[in-house]
């Protein structure tokens, strides 16, 4: 059960990270990704190393989204 919850949470995080110009601006998306990573760590679903990787990934998503021209 724990592994399924972890996989589902990480999959949801990845889907949120891959949303291109959805309803959220890049800063909001970054904030939501960090909140989700924090929640997973608080629930014990991910380790601190996994949390750090998600934070780095969120930063990369933010940077890429900021560099793309606005429509």
C-alpha positions as CSV (number, residue, x, y, z in Angstrom):
1,X,0.0,0.0,0.0
2,X,2.8,2.4,0.9
3,X,4.6,1.8,-2.4
4,X,1.4,2.4,-4.3
5,X,0.7,5.7,-2.5
6,X,4.3,6.8,-3.1
7,X,4.1,5.9,-6.8
8,X,0.7,7.7,-7.2
9,X,2.0,10.8,-5.4
10,X,5.1,11.0,-7.5
11,X,3.1,10.4,-10.7
12,X,0.8,13.3,-9.7
13,X,3.8,15.5,-9.0
14,X,5.3,14.6,-12.5
15,X,2.0,15.4,-14.2
16,X,1.8,18.8,-12.5
17,X,5.4,19.4,-13.5
18,X,4.7,18.5,-17.1
19,X,1.7,20.8,-17.5
20,X,2.7,23.3,-20.1
21,X,1.2,26.7,-19.5
22,X,-1.8,25.3,-17.7
23,X,-4.0,27.3,-15.4
24,X,-1.0,28.3,-13.3
25,X,1.7,30.9,-14.1
26,X,5.3,29.6,-13.6
27,X,5.6,30.9,-10.0
28,X,2.3,29.3,-9.0
29,X,3.3,26.0,-10.6
30,X,6.7,26.2,-8.8
31,X,4.9,26.9,-5.5
32,X,2.5,24.0,-6.0
33,X,5.3,21.6,-6.9
34,X,7.2,22.6,-3.7
35,X,4.1,22.2,-1.6
36,X,3.4,18.7,-3.0
37,X,7.1,17.7,-2.4
38,X,6.8,19.0,1.2
39,X,3.6,17.0,1.8
40,X,5.1,13.8,0.5
41,X,8.1,14.2,2.8
42,X,6.0,15.1,5.8
43,X,3.9,11.9,5.1
44,X,7.1,9.9,5.0
45,X,6.4,8.9,1.4
46,X,9.8,10.2,0.2
47,X,13.2,10.5,1.7
48,X,15.0,13.8,2.2
49,X,17.2,13.0,-0.8
50,X,14.1,12.4,-3.0
51,X,12.7,15.7,-1.7
52,X,15.8,17.6,-2.7
53,X,15.6,16.1,-6.2
54,X,12.0,17.1,-6.5
55,X,12.9,20.7,-5.4
56,X,15.7,20.8,-8.0
57,X,13.3,19.4,-10.7
58,X,10.8,22.1,-9.7
59,X,13.4,24.7,-10.2
60,X,14.2,23.4,-13.6
61,X,10.6,23.4,-14.6
62,X,10.3,27.0,-13.4
63,X,13.4,28.1,-15.3
64,X,12.1,26.4,-18.5
65,X,8.7,28.0,-18.2
66,X,10.1,31.4,-17.5
67,X,12.3,31.2,-20.6
68,X,9.4,30.3,-22.9
69,X,7.6,33.2,-24.6
70,X,4.2,34.1,-23.2
71,X,1.2,33.6,-25.5
